Amino acid sequence: MKQAWQARIGGVVVAAVWAGAALAQAGANQGSIYACTDSKGRRITADRPIADCVDREQRVLGNTGVELRRVSPTLTDQERSAIDARRRQDQAEQARVREERSRDRAMLLRYPNQASHDAARNEALSQVSDVNAVAQLRLSELKQRRTKLNTELEFYQNDPAKAPANLRRQLKDNSDSQEEQLRFIKQQDEEQLRINQRFDAELQQLRKLWSQAQAPAAAR
């Protein structure tokens, strides 16, 4: 009987302690105290967010003084704009990196080795050379035609003003055509230069990619 009585007493004590802890916790959750130190060094407390501390972190305390959480500073419009701009910049950088990696993968697939890259360079240069050769042939024909026109002009003492209108028109057309062909040939020469510059830049990047691709294989 004595042992049963002691067990009943112990159960009541445990229940009382648990109930007291529950009440204390409930009391701690009722009402919060905001605390901070403002820009002037003053320590401020209030039962609501403190206006003088919107630019800094505020501690939220329970009734027992235990810290429950912290409230982040309220950002100004300028600060929010700066954060948004930084986020957009980071996103743009991430997109650039993804695009660069995708471009590198595509380049590796297209040019698995230098021989394939050299072949592509030669093909591109060959196409421009073929176009240039046609332009050079056309220029040569125009020069031959100009020689014949100059022979006709000799009858008028090489003075175009004395030549017939038809001959003057042919002379002008020939001069214009030669200038056009020379401009076109110069453009093709510049295109060949651009092609070599592009392939040189690609080759520099490809050598790095080929080396990186071979490194794991060598490690195995």
C-alpha positions in Angstrom: 0.0 0.0 0.0 2.8 2.4 0.9 4.6 1.8 -2.4 1.3 2.4 -4.4 0.8 5.6 -2.5 4.3 6.8 -3.3 3.8 6.0 -7.0 0.6 8.0 -7.1 2.3 10.9 -5.4 5.3 10.7 -7.9 2.8 10.7 -10.8 1.1 13.8 -9.5 4.4 15.6 -9.1 5.5 14.8 -12.7 2.2 15.9 -14.0 2.4 19.2 -12.1 5.9 19.8 -13.4 4.9 19.1 -17.0 1.8 21.4 -16.6 4.0 24.1 -15.2 6.4 23.9 -18.1 3.6 24.0 -20.6 2.1 27.1 -18.9 5.5 28.8 -18.9 5.9 28.0 -22.6 2.5 29.3 -23.4 3.3 32.5 -21.4 6.5 32.9 -23.4 4.6 32.8 -26.7 2.2 35.4 -25.5 3.4 38.9 -26.6 6.9 39.7 -27.9 9.4 42.3 -27.1 11.5 43.9 -29.9 14.9 45.1 -28.9 17.7 46.9 -30.8 20.4 49.5 -30.6 19.7 52.4 -32.9 22.2 54.5 -34.9 22.8 56.8 -31.9 23.7 53.9 -29.7 20.5 53.9 -27.7 19.1 50.5 -26.6 15.4 50.5 -27.4 12.7 48.0 -26.6 9.0 47.9 -27.7 6.1 45.6 -28.1 6.2 46.1 -31.9 8.8 46.6 -34.6 10.9 49.6 -33.8 10.8 52.4 -36.4 14.2 53.8 -35.4 15.8 50.4 -36.2 14.4 49.6 -39.6 17.9 49.8 -41.0 19.3 47.2 -38.7 18.5 43.8 -37.2 16.0 43.6 -34.4 15.8 40.9 -31.7 12.5 39.5 -30.8 12.3 38.3 -27.1 9.8 36.4 -25.2 8.3 37.4 -21.8 11.2 35.5 -20.1 13.8 37.4 -22.0 14.7 34.4 -24.2 15.4 35.4 -27.9 12.7 33.9 -30.1 13.9 35.1 -33.5 15.5 38.0 -35.3 14.0 40.5 -37.8 16.1 41.5 -40.7 16.5 45.2 -41.6 13.9 46.8 -43.8 15.5 47.6 -47.1 15.1 51.0 -48.8 14.0 51.2 -52.4 17.6 52.0 -53.5 18.9 48.9 -51.6 16.2 46.7 -53.1 17.1 48.0 -56.6 20.8 47.3 -55.9 20.0 43.7 -54.8 17.7 43.2 -57.9 20.4 44.5 -60.1 23.0 42.2 -58.5 20.6 39.3 -58.9 20.1 40.1 -62.6 23.8 40.4 -63.1 24.4 37.0 -61.4 21.7 35.4 -63.6 23.2 36.9 -66.7 26.7 35.6 -65.7 25.2 32.2 -65.1 23.5 32.2 -68.5 26.8 33.3 -70.1 28.7 30.4 -68.5 26.0 27.9 -69.6 26.1 29.3 -73.1 29.9 29.1 -73.2 29.9 25.5 -72.0 27.2 24.6 -74.5 29.3 26.2 -77.3 32.4 24.4 -76.2 30.6 21.0 -76.2 29.3 21.7 -79.7 32.8 22.7 -80.9 34.2 19.5 -79.5 31.6 17.5 -81.3 32.3 19.3 -84.6 36.1 19.3 -84.3 37.2 16.2 -82.3 40.8 16.8 -83.4 43.0 19.3 -85.1 42.9 17.5 -88.5 39.1 18.1 -88.7 39.6 21.7 -87.7 42.3 22.2 -90.3 40.1 20.7 -93.0 37.2 23.0 -92.1 39.6 26.0 -92.3 40.9 25.0 -95.7 37.3 24.4 -97.0 36.3 27.9 -95.9 39.3 29.5 -97.4 38.9 27.5 -100.6 35.4 28.9 -101.1 36.6 32.5 -100.8 39.5 31.7 -103.1 37.1 30.4 -105.8 35.0 33.5 -105.6 38.1 35.7 -105.7 39.4 33.8 -108.8 36.2 34.6 -110.6 36.5 38.3 -109.7 40.1 38.3 -110.8 39.1 36.8 -114.2 36.3 39.4 -114.6 38.8 42.2 -113.8 41.2 40.8 -116.4 38.5 40.8 -119.0 37.6 44.4 -118.1 41.3 45.4 -118.5 41.4 43.8 -121.9 38.2 45.5 -122.9 39.7 48.8 -121.7 42.8 48.3 -123.9 40.5 48.1 -127.0 38.5 51.1 -125.9 41.7 53.1 -125.4 42.7 52.1 -129.0 39.5 53.6 -130.3 40.0 56.7 -128.2 43.4 57.3 -129.9 41.5 58.4 -133.0 40.3 61.3 -130.9 43.8 62.2 -129.6 43.0 60.4 -126.3 40.5 63.2 -125.5 37.2 61.7 -124.2 35.4 65.0 -124.8 35.9 64.6 -128.6 34.8 60.9 -128.6 31.3 59.8 -129.5 28.8 59.5 -126.7 28.7 55.7 -127.0 32.5 55.4 -126.6 32.5 57.8 -123.6 29.7 55.7 -122.0 31.7 52.5 -122.5 34.8 54.0 -121.1 32.9 55.2 -118.0 31.1 51.8 -117.5 34.5 50.0 -117.8 36.1 52.3 -115.2 33.1 51.8 -112.8 33.2 48.0 -113.3 36.9 47.8 -112.7 36.5 49.8 -109.5 33.7 47.6 -108.4 35.7 44.4 -109.0 38.7 45.8 -107.1 36.4 46.6 -104.1 35.0 43.1 -104.3 38.4 41.5 -104.5 39.5 43.6 -101.4 36.5 42.4 -99.5 37.4 38.8 -100.3 40.9 39.3 -99.1 39.5 40.8 -95.9 37.2 37.8 -95.6 40.1 35.4 -95.8 41.8 37.3 -93.0 38.7 37.1 -90.9 38.4 33.4 -91.5 42.0 32.8 -90.4 41.5 34.9 -87.3 38.3 33.0 -86.4 39.9 29.6 -86.9 43.0 30.8 -85.0 40.9 31.8 -82.0 38.9 28.5 -82.2 42.1 26.5 -82.4 43.4 28.2 -79.2 40.2 27.3 -77.3 40.0 23.8 -78.8 43.5 22.9 -77.7 42.4 23.6 -74.1 39.3 21.5 -74.6 41.2 18.6 -76.2 43.7 18.7 -73.4 40.9 18.7 -70.8 39.1 15.8 -72.6 42.3 13.7 -72.7 43.2 14.3 -69.0 40.5 12.0 -67.5 41.4 9.3 -70.1 45.1 9.6 -69.1 44.2 9.3 -65.4 42.4 6.0 -66.1 
